């Protein structure tokens, strides 16, 4: 027997209880620290996903705007050679590329495309669809008659898109 009826077994149990409290406190601290690290890692992963998505959107927009510029070239060429079949194909290609480019430009996380360019894409896309339908309804149409009003807006749009594409390629290369 020890002091006032406390046995050595009681002392061992008291020591184990104190050690248990200390170990529990240490475990709670470890859990808190790990949760904090997990939260930080989750936020970093979320930021990385947003950055990657923005880069992929920028690449997609550059690709679509390049397709628009190429389709503009095909429309101009078909107009100069008065080739209705090539003109119909080029106008469909142009209209679809413009719609895709406009849709991508409006997505969250996309690089900032001016509202003027988006408006030009939408307006010219509709005009291209109308011109294609007009050419398709006629037998042996003169292409310039139906694409003539498109050529000036297409040229302006092509120059605007070239400026945007060049700036985006520079920004992507810099990253």
Secondary structure as UniProt FT lines:
FT   HELIX           3..5
FT   HELIX           8..81
FT   HELIX           84..106
FT   TURN            108..109
FT   HELIX           115..137
FT   HELIX           143..174
//
